[in-house]
Amino acid sequence: MIRRVSLAAAACAAIGFSLLTVPAHAAGAEAAPTHASQKMASGSDHVKCTRLSKGQLCIVMNSRPQSIDVIYTKKGGANIKAQLGYRMNGSSSYAGLETISDGDRATNTWKMSWPCKKAVGLIKVRGQGTFETPAATFPGC
């Protein structure tokens, strides 16, 4: 339990918000990256982020339970329609299409059973293309 809280705190710190002030997940709201001024924003091996011109995309690899979280925080601009996803071993998986508004945070979690694999967080924005994070690994790998 302590490790899970530590991982959540690390992910929150990398994304730029605290556990106490995180707004509830906005189902059906997304942040729109307009053109990629992509730049790495975190340094941990299990948390990787990419700063986009209108938001931030992060991937968090959790070990207990083993899962992947992809989080997009929209920081300006018009609403977007997008799908969060991840790529592992050359294969991609995406969640359903949702609308993300300025100030909203979209998240999706996939349960995994593949130890010590690398994955890339993805956001496919309708009309703008696909953006990704650097590769992250599960903790302890």
Backbone torsions as a table, in degrees:
resi	resn	phi	psi	omega
1	MET	NA	-42.1	179.8
2	ILE	-62.6	-41.0	179.5
3	ARG	-62.4	-40.8	179.7
4	ARG	-62.7	-43.2	178.9
5	VAL	-64.4	-41.0	178.4
6	SER	-62.1	-42.9	179.1
7	LEU	-65.0	-41.1	179.2
8	ALA	-65.0	-41.2	178.8
9	ALA	-64.9	-40.1	178.2
10	ALA	-63.7	-42.2	179.1
11	ALA	-64.0	-43.1	179.6
12	CYS	-63.2	-42.0	179.2
13	ALA	-63.3	-40.6	179.9
14	ALA	-66.7	-32.3	-176.9
15	ILE	-86.7	-21.8	175.4
16	GLY	100.3	27.1	173.9
17	PHE	-143.6	165.8	-178.3
18	SER	-104.9	162.5	178.3
19	LEU	-63.4	-27.8	-177.4
20	LEU	-81.8	-21.4	-174.2
21	THR	-116.3	12.0	-178.9
22	VAL	-72.5	125.3	177.1
23	PRO	-70.9	156.1	177.7
24	ALA	-60.0	148.6	180.0
25	HIS	-58.6	129.5	-179.1
26	ALA	-92.3	94.8	178.2
27	ALA	-64.7	123.5	179.0
28	GLY	87.4	22.1	177.1
29	ALA	-132.2	136.0	-178.7
30	GLU	-137.8	160.0	178.6
31	ALA	-101.6	138.0	-173.8
32	ALA	-101.5	116.6	172.9
33	PRO	-85.7	117.0	175.7
34	THR	-98.8	117.0	-175.9
35	HIS	51.5	137.1	-172.4
36	ALA	-85.2	108.0	163.7
37	SER	-103.6	64.4	-172.1
38	GLN	-73.6	135.1	-178.2
39	LYS	-152.5	133.9	-177.9
40	MET	-64.9	137.3	-175.8
41	ALA	-120.5	-7.2	179.6
42	SER	-135.7	161.6	-174.0
43	GLY	-117.8	-11.7	-178.7
44	SER	-70.8	148.4	179.7
45	ASP	-69.2	-27.4	-177.9
46	HIS	-99.8	-3.3	174.5
47	VAL	-129.7	119.1	178.2
48	LYS	-131.0	138.9	-178.1
49	CYS	-132.1	154.0	173.9
50	THR	-128.3	128.4	176.9
51	ARG	-88.0	126.5	177.1
52	LEU	-107.8	167.7	-176.4
53	SER	-62.6	-26.6	-178.8
54	LYS	-125.5	24.3	178.3
55	GLY	168.4	-168.7	-179.3
56	GLN	-138.7	134.4	179.3
57	LEU	-113.9	129.9	-179.4
58	CYS	-132.2	151.7	170.7
59	ILE	-122.4	136.3	179.0
60	VAL	-125.8	120.9	178.0
61	MET	-97.1	118.2	-178.1
62	ASN	-104.4	144.3	-178.6
63	SER	-99.0	-29.1	-178.2
64	ARG	-138.0	104.1	-7.5
65	PRO	-72.8	156.5	-177.5
66	GLN	-71.3	117.0	-177.2
67	SER	-156.7	166.4	175.8
68	ILE	-120.5	128.1	173.1
69	ASP	-109.8	132.3	171.9
70	VAL	-117.1	128.8	-172.4
71	ILE	-129.5	129.6	174.9
72	TYR	-122.2	126.4	177.2
73	THR	-113.0	120.8	-178.1
74	LYS	-90.2	130.1	-176.1
75	LYS	-128.0	61.1	176.8
76	GLY	121.3	166.5	176.0
77	GLY	83.9	178.3	-178.5
78	ALA	-74.0	164.7	175.1
79	ASN	-58.3	150.4	174.6
80	ILE	-128.6	159.6	170.0
81	LYS	-111.8	125.7	-173.5
82	ALA	-152.1	165.5	175.3
83	GLN	-125.5	131.6	172.4
84	LEU	-87.1	149.8	179.5
85	GLY	-163.8	-174.1	175.8
86	TYR	-147.2	158.9	175.3
87	ARG	-126.5	129.6	179.1
88	MET	-141.6	132.8	179.1
89	ASN	55.6	35.9	177.4
90	GLY	79.1	0.1	-179.4
91	SER	-115.1	137.4	-178.7
92	SER	-109.7	147.7	174.2
93	SER	-129.4	137.9	-179.6
94	TYR	-127.6	148.0	171.6
95	ALA	-83.4	-179.7	-180.0
96	GLY	-69.7	160.7	178.4
97	LEU	-69.9	134.2	176.9
98	GLU	-140.4	161.7	177.6
99	THR	-98.4	132.5	-179.4
100	ILE	-121.6	129.2	-178.6
101	SER	-106.5	163.0	177.3
102	ASP	-53.5	131.7	179.3
103	GLY	87.6	-8.1	-178.9
104	ASP	-87.6	161.4	175.9
105	ARG	-128.4	126.3	177.0
106	ALA	-107.9	135.9	178.7
107	THR	-135.9	153.2	172.6
108	ASN	-148.0	144.8	-178.4
109	THR	-124.9	135.8	174.7
110	TRP	-121.0	129.1	176.0
111	LYS	-79.5	140.9	-174.2
112	MET	-126.6	161.1	170.3
113	SER	-141.8	31.4	179.7
114	TRP	-114.0	95.2	-178.5
115	PRO	-68.3	147.1	172.6
116	CYS	57.9	37.3	173.3
117	LYS	-104.2	156.2	174.8
118	LYS	-99.2	148.5	177.1
119	ALA	-142.5	155.0	178.8
120	VAL	-118.1	132.8	175.3
121	GLY	-80.1	142.0	-176.0
122	LEU	-129.7	149.0	165.7
123	ILE	-136.6	122.9	178.5
124	LYS	-104.2	108.4	-175.7
125	VAL	-99.3	123.9	-179.1
126	ARG	-58.2	125.1	177.9
127	GLY	83.1	-2.8	-177.9
128	GLN	-126.3	-18.4	-180.0
129	GLY	106.4	-166.6	-176.8
130	THR	-113.5	135.9	178.4
131	PHE	-119.0	151.6	-177.2
132	GLU	-141.0	161.7	175.0
133	THR	-92.4	167.8	167.1
134	PRO	-65.8	165.1	-179.7
135	ALA	-71.7	138.3	175.9
136	ALA	-117.6	158.7	177.8
137	THR	-124.4	159.9	176.2
138	PHE	-67.1	144.9	179.1
139	PRO	-57.5	141.9	178.0
140	GLY	85.9	0.8	-178.6
141	CYS	-95.5	NA	NA
